[in-house]
């Protein structure tokens, strides 16, 4: 490299090192890519948020059959989906302009096709470590763009349970502060982008953890796990579980108070009865209490919450049969239902504990 004229510049937090022939260098591994490549390897000045551990676990999900949690069934998933690998990579990179690793071919497209389509004598995860792409060590932005492309409607195999893998990848990404989300629609199919994950659900997560610590019931803990797991990949199932959670805790409170629960009691009735035994109805609030009217309205809304949960579950939840044209709500609606249910349950349980300590 001493004989080359190098131009070094810092742009948007990255080091770009351009040498003779219009090629990029990172100063460590030599040539990375030619000018014009849409996704170019860059060395960050700042630290990537997606850790090596997260990246490796995501890579494993794309080359190793995924075990579905509730059934332990093997679900095949592969990073290039239904496309041949050089075709998939050409959606992100100008593969025909990248250098070949096989002297029989003029460019990367040729050697990839030979070794992954004709012979398949490279490892399935080769692309994550090949220095021409080096996806594993890419910037967060390019790593996430690669993941989004895996789930593009033109790429993903709709006959596979790709939603399960997407949900698992999002669980891993959120630990490091990112998530994949439905940004648009193409031919009535979701197109995914990436974004910085916000912390809107931190309170809910803390409440769930607190509730799980308060119960010894393996059944209730399993319900929490299934509800949380379903939010991304099966929103209408999560909505059904959210309603069942409220139902279960209201019954538990009533039984602990010695109230005989009627078989025909629906969720709104269970909630009203639980609020009654805990003296949480608007009529239980003394009019002399400061902001009594506000408190009464808030408590009155508890019964409205249960009614709305029941209606939502009937319309979109997992408790009723659906026709072939049924389309469930999105994960954001499921998060709303789960958040409302968890918060209401947490409030009822804390009230119960406070009155019995």
N, C-alpha and C positions, 0 to 999 in steps of 0.2 A: 504493500500500500504506500510505501515511501515514494514511489515514482508517480503516484496519482495526484491530481489536483483535487483536493477535497473542499467541499463547501459545507460548513456546519452551521445550523441555525436552530433556534428553539421556537417552536410554534405551538401554541395552546398546550404547553406543559410537556411537549415531547422533543426529543433530540432527533433531528433529521440530518443524516450525513450522506451527501451526494458525491459520488466519484465519477471518474471517466466512464463514458459509455452510457451515461444517464442511469446508473444503477444506484440503489440505496445501500448504505452500509450502516451497521450499528456499532462498529468498532470492536466487536467481540467475535462474531461468527462469520465475518466476511459478507459476501453478496447476499442480500435478502430478496430483492426483487427488482425488476426493471421499471423504469418510469412508465406510468400509465396504468399500473395495476390498481384496481379499485380499492382493495384492502391491502395496505402495505405495512410490513412489520415496523414497529416504532418502539423505541426504548423510552419508557416514561421517566420523567424527572421525579414525579411523585410516585408514591407506592400504590399499586393496584389494590382495590378493595376486595376483589374476589381472590381468596387465598388459594394456595397450592392444593390444600386438602379438598376444598370445594370443587376446584377444577377437576381433580382426579376422580372424585366421586361422580361428577357429571359425565366425564368421559367413560367411566365404567358403565353407566346407565345406557350409553349409546352403542355399546359393542357387546354387552353381556345381557342375556335374557333377564327381564325384570320380573321379580316375584310379586304378584298382586297380593297385598296384605291380608285381605279377608279370606282368600281361598288358597293362597300360596301357589296359584297356577303360574306357569312360565309364560311370559308375554314377550315375544321377540320384537325388538326395536333396533333400527340401525340408522346411523346419522345421515346417510344419503337417501333415505326413504325408498321410494319406488324408482328413483333415478339411478343410472350408472354413475359411479363416483366422479369421473372427469366431467360429466355433464352437470352434476350438482355443483362442483367446484367452479365451473365456468359461470355460474350465476353470481358468484362473489368475486372471482379473480379473473384476470385475463390469462388463463392457463396456457394458451398457445404462445404467449410471450415469455413464459418462464423457462428457465434453463432445464434441459433434460438431464437425467441421471443415468441414462442408457444411451450409449453412443450410436445405437441403431436408429434412434429417433431424433427429430429436429427440435422437439420442444417437450414440455412437461406433459401436455395432453397425450402425446404418443406413448411415453413410458408408463404413465398411469394406466392408460387403457390396456397396455400389454400385461402389466403386472397385477392389475386388479380386476380386469374384465376377462381377458383371455386366460391368464395363468392363475390368478389369485394366489401368488406366491409372496405377497407382502402381508404383514399382520393387519387385522381389521382396524386397528387404531393408528395406523401409520401416519395419517394426516395430522394428527395432533402433535407429532414429534418431528415431522419432516421440516427442515429449516426453511424451505420455500414457503411454507404456510405457518408451521410452528404454532398451531392454534392454542396449544396448552399455555404457552408463555406470552400470548398476545396481550395487547392492552385490553382492559375491561370492555371498552366499546366494541372492538372487533371480535372478541370472544362472544359477546352477547349477540352481535349481528349474526355470527355463525349459528348460534343456537336458534335464533328467530327463523333463520332460513330453513332449518331442519323441520320446522312446523308449518312452513308455507303450504297452502292448499295444493300447489303444483308439485310439491315434494313429498309430503307425508302420505303414508299409506292409510287411507281411510278405513280399511278393513282391520287394521291393527288397533290396539288400545293405546293410541298415542296420547290420549288425554291423561292416562295414568302416569306416563313418563313425564309429561309436561308438569303435572302436579308435583311430582317428586323433585324435578329440577327447580321448580319455584320454591319449594321448601328449603332447598339447599341455598339458592340464591338470596333469599330473604335474610338468611343469617348474616350475609355480607352486605346487605343493603340494596339489593336489586330485585326486580321481578319482571317476568314476561307477561304481557297483557294483550287483550284483544283490542287492537288499534283501529281496525277497519274490517271490511267484509268484501269478499270476492266470490262471485257466483254463489252467494248465500253460505259461504264458508269463512270462518274466522282467519284473519291475517294478524300475526303477532308482531309486536314491537317490544322494546325494553324501556324501562324507566327506573328511576331511583325509588325504592320502596319507602313509603312513608311509615310513620309510627302510629297511625290511627288505631291499630288493633292492640297496642301494648296493654292498655287498661283491660281489654277483654281477655287477652292471654293471661294476664296476671290473675284475673278473677277466675278463669278456668282452672289454673294451677291451684289456686286457693281452695276452690270447691273440691277438686280431686284429692287434696290433702285431708279434707274433712270427711271423706267417705271411705269405708272399707269395702264397699260393694264393687266386686269385679265387673258386674254388669254395667253399673253406672259409669265406671271408668272406661269400659269398652265403648259405651255410647258416646262419651266425650271424644274418644279417639276417632271413631267412625264419622262423627259430625264434623270434626275439624278436617279430616282427610277428604271429606266429600265436597267441601266448599269450592275448591278449584275445578275438580273433574266431574262432579255430579251435584250441581247446585240444588236441584229440586230434592235430592236425597237429604242434603244438609238442612233444608227447610223443614222437611218432615221430622228429622232428628231434633231440631230446635223446639218444635212443638211438643215432642215426646219428653224432652228434658223438663220443660215447664210442668207438664202433666205429672211426671214422676216425682218431682220435688214437692209439688202441692199435696200429692197423696201421702208422701212421707211425713210432712208436717202435720197433716190432719190425723194420721194414724198415731203419731207420737202424742197428740193432744187428746187421744181417745175418741176421735170422731169416726163413726162408721161411714165409710164412703159408699155411696150408691153406685150400682153397676152402670146406671144410665147417666152418670154425671159426666158432662163434657168438660173441656178445658176451661171455658169461661165460668162454669159453675164451680169447678174445683178451685179456681183462683179466688172467686168471691168468698168461698167458705174458708180458704186458708187465710185470706185477709181478715175475715171476721174473727177467727179464733186468735189472731195475732193483734186484734184491735187496730187494724190499719184501714178501716173504712172511713170515709169522710165524716160519718156521724160520731166517730170515736174521738174526733179532734175538738177540744174545747175552743169555743169561739173567742175566748180571751187570749189565747195563745197568739203571739206575734206572727203575722203572715199566715194566719189560720186558713184564709180562703185559698191562698196559693198552695199550701200543704194539702188541703182537701182536693184541689184540682189534680195535683200530682198523684195522690193516692187513688183518686177516681180513675185515673188513666191506667192503673194496673189492670183493671178489669177490661178496659178497652184494648190493652196490649194482648191479653189472652184471646179476646174475641178476634182481633186482627190476625193473630198467629193461626187460629183455627181456620179462618177464611183463606189465608194464604196457603195453608197446608192443603185445604180442600181443592184449591184451584191449581196449585203448582207442586205441592209436596208429593212425597212417595207413598202416601197412604191410600191413594185411589188410582184405579186403572185409567190409562190415557189412550187416545186413539193414535193411529200411525202418524198423523201430522203434528202431534204434540211437540212443542218447543219449550223447554224449560227456561227459567230466568237465568241471568248471568251470575257469576260469582259475587259481584257487588251486592246483588239483592240477597244472596245467601248470607253474606257477611252481615248485612243489616238484620236479617231474621235471627241469626245466631247471636249477634251482639245484643239485641233487645232481649232475647230469651235468657241469656247468661246474666245480664245485668239485673233483670227482674228476679231471677232465682237467687242471685247473690244477695240482693236486698232482703228477700223473704227469709233466707237462711240466717243472715246476720241478725235480723229482728227476732227470730225464734231463739237464737243463742243468747241474745241480750236479755230476753225476758226469762231465761232459764238458768242464768248464771248466778 
